[in-house]
Amino acid sequence: MAQDGVPQDRRPQDAVAASGDELALRRRVSDLEREEVADVLREAAGEGRLSYGELEERLETLYSSKTYGELVELTTDLPNGPRAPGVQSVPAVSPQYSGAMVESGPVINVFMSETKRMGQWVVPQRQEINAVLGDVTLDYTEAQIPFAEIHLDVKSILADVKLRVPSNAIVLLDSNPILGSISEQEAALKSVPDPNTPTTAPIRFHIRGTAILGEIKIKRGPRLTKRLGLT
């Protein structure tokens, strides 16, 4: 009888789950993780979701943030930002490949606009990307990659191109920055490998990048929310 009288919202197992969520929100964040959220905020401003005044205000708050929970608060009304435990992210709509293996994908041409390919899309072996005054995000960490080698030819002119590859990928980079930036970053927090997942050979990414007053970023490993196991 005493057990039946315990309110349903105070059961011991619920308290354990809540404490785990609280610990995740209190986890200290790194400079690289702050930069990932800054990218989300800048993308939102470029899409018209934030005014530039709001962007400036949120960036100022972001760079003084210390915990994951503070990052969540800054992006709770935006797609692709970090989320609280149990809350699904709302990705921006993007075109996806469907069907079987594609050796050469259609050229991605972006002019004063944005395109994203995230989630479980089928990756072509060869992809050409031309971005002018726009943003391109290609996330390969959850994609279906039926090839051992991927070839990317990327041109960024006053644009921002982000390529997120699997943690164990081999990146062969041929960079040609002209008053621009081409960089490869490591994931700030390594995901814990699943012992039940079979080991696969790393995929080789041959990336030829040209950045003219633009930026090409190559990041490793899943997005922040995926690394924390929150989505």
C-alpha positions in Angstrom: 0.0 0.0 0.0 2.8 2.4 0.9 4.4 1.8 -2.5 1.1 2.4 -4.3 0.9 5.8 -2.5 4.1 7.1 -4.0 3.3 9.8 -6.6 4.0 8.6 -10.1 6.3 11.5 -10.8 8.6 10.7 -7.9 9.4 7.0 -8.6 13.1 6.1 -8.0 13.7 5.1 -11.6 12.5 8.5 -12.8 14.8 10.3 -10.4 17.8 8.3 -11.9 16.8 9.3 -15.4 16.4 12.9 -14.5 19.7 13.1 -12.8 21.4 11.7 -15.9 19.7 14.4 -18.0 20.8 17.0 -15.6 24.4 15.9 -15.7 24.3 16.1 -19.5 23.1 19.7 -19.4 25.7 20.6 -16.8 28.6 19.2 -18.8 31.3 21.8 -19.6 31.7 22.6 -23.3 34.8 23.3 -25.3 35.7 26.1 -27.6 35.2 23.9 -30.6 31.7 23.0 -29.5 30.9 26.7 -29.1 32.1 27.3 -32.6 29.7 24.5 -33.8 26.8 26.4 -32.2 28.1 29.7 -33.6 27.8 28.1 -37.1 24.2 27.2 -36.4 23.4 30.8 -35.3 25.1 32.3 -38.4 23.2 29.9 -40.7 20.0 30.9 -39.0 20.7 34.5 -39.6 21.6 33.8 -43.2 18.2 32.1 -43.6 16.4 35.0 -42.1 15.4 33.2 -38.9 17.4 35.7 -36.8 18.0 39.4 -37.3 21.6 40.5 -37.2 20.9 42.2 -33.9 19.7 38.9 -32.4 22.7 37.1 -33.9 25.1 39.5 -32.3 23.3 39.2 -29.0 23.3 35.4 -29.1 26.9 35.2 -30.2 28.0 37.4 -27.2 26.1 35.1 -24.9 27.5 32.0 -26.6 31.1 32.8 -26.1 30.5 33.3 -22.4 28.6 30.1 -22.0 30.2 27.3 -20.0 27.7 24.4 -20.1 25.8 22.3 -22.6 22.5 23.5 -21.1 23.4 27.1 -21.9 24.0 26.1 -25.6 20.6 24.5 -25.7 18.9 27.7 -24.6 20.5 29.6 -27.4 19.2 27.3 -30.2 15.9 26.0 -28.8 13.9 27.8 -31.5 16.3 26.9 -34.4 16.9 23.8 -36.5 20.1 21.7 -36.2 21.1 23.2 -32.8 21.9 21.1 -29.7 18.8 19.9 -27.9 17.9 18.9 -24.4 17.9 15.1 -23.7 14.9 13.4 -25.2 14.1 16.4 -27.5 14.5 15.7 -31.2 16.3 18.2 -33.4 14.4 19.8 -36.3 16.7 19.5 -39.3 16.3 21.9 -42.2 14.7 20.3 -45.2 17.2 19.3 -47.9 17.2 17.2 -51.0 18.2 13.6 -50.6 19.5 11.0 -53.0 17.4 7.9 -53.4 17.9 4.6 -55.0 21.0 2.6 -55.7 24.7 3.5 -56.1 25.4 6.7 -57.9 28.9 7.2 -59.3 28.5 10.9 -60.1 26.0 13.0 -58.3 24.3 16.1 -59.8 26.4 19.3 -59.4 25.5 21.2 -56.3 25.3 24.9 -57.4 24.5 27.4 -54.6 24.2 31.1 -55.3 23.0 33.3 -52.4 21.2 30.4 -50.9 21.8 27.2 -48.8 21.7 23.5 -49.2 22.1 20.7 -46.7 22.3 16.9 -47.0 22.1 15.2 -43.6 20.8 12.0 -42.2 20.6 8.7 -44.2 21.2 9.9 -47.8 23.0 7.8 -50.4 26.4 9.2 -51.3 27.6 9.4 -54.9 31.2 8.5 -55.5 32.0 11.8 -57.2 30.5 15.2 -56.2 31.1 18.7 -57.5 30.2 21.6 -55.3 30.1 25.3 -56.4 29.1 27.8 -53.7 28.9 31.5 -54.3 27.6 33.8 -51.5 25.9 30.8 -49.9 26.2 27.9 -47.5 26.6 24.1 -48.2 26.5 21.4 -45.5 27.2 17.8 -46.4 27.1 15.4 -43.4 28.5 11.9 -44.2 28.4 10.5 -40.7 25.0 8.9 -41.0 24.9 8.6 -44.8 24.9 5.4 -46.8 28.3 5.3 -48.4 28.6 2.3 -50.9 32.1 3.2 -52.0 35.5 2.8 -50.5 36.7 6.1 -52.0 34.8 9.4 -52.3 36.0 12.3 -54.6 34.8 15.9 -53.9 35.6 19.0 -55.9 34.7 22.0 -53.8 34.7 25.7 -54.9 33.8 28.3 -52.3 33.6 31.9 -53.4 32.5 34.2 -50.5 30.7 31.1 -49.2 30.8 28.7 -46.3 31.1 24.9 -47.1 31.0 22.4 -44.3 31.9 18.7 -44.8 31.4 16.3 -41.9 33.1 13.0 -42.4 33.2 9.8 -40.2 35.6 9.8 -37.3 37.9 7.1 -38.9 37.8 8.5 -42.4 41.1 9.1 -44.3 41.1 12.6 -45.7 43.4 13.4 -48.6 43.1 17.2 -49.0 44.3 19.2 -52.0 43.7 22.8 -50.8 44.0 26.0 -52.7 42.9 29.0 -50.5 43.0 32.4 -52.1 42.3 35.0 -49.4 40.1 32.2 -47.9 40.4 29.4 -45.5 40.4 25.6 -45.8 40.7 23.7 -42.5 40.3 20.2 -41.0 39.1 19.9 -37.4 38.9 17.0 -35.0 35.7 16.2 -33.0 35.9 17.7 -29.5 34.2 14.7 -27.9 34.8 11.2 -29.2 31.7 8.9 -29.4 31.9 5.6 -27.5 32.1 2.8 -30.1 29.5 0.1 -29.9 31.2 -3.3 -29.3 28.4 -5.0 -31.3 29.0 -2.9 -34.4 31.3 -4.7 -36.9 34.5 -2.9 -37.7 34.7 -1.5 -41.3 37.6 -0.2 -43.3 37.9 3.6 -43.2 36.6 5.5 -46.3 39.0 7.6 -48.2 37.9 11.1 -49.0 39.8 12.8 -51.8 38.9 16.5 -51.4 40.1 19.2 -53.8 39.1 22.5 -52.3 39.4 26.1 -53.7 38.3 28.9 -51.3 38.3 32.4 -52.7 37.4 34.8 -49.9 35.4 31.9 -48.6 35.7 29.0 -46.2 35.8 25.2 -46.4 35.6 23.3 -43.1 36.2 19.6 -42.8 34.9 18.2 -39.5 35.2 14.6 -38.1 32.7 12.6 -36.2 28.9 13.1 -35.6 27.3 16.4 -34.6 27.4 17.4 -31.0 23.9 16.1 -30.1 24.8 12.7 -31.7 28.1 12.5 -29.8 26.3 13.0 -26.5 23.6 10.4 -27.5 20.8 12.9 -27.2 19.2 12.3 -30.6 
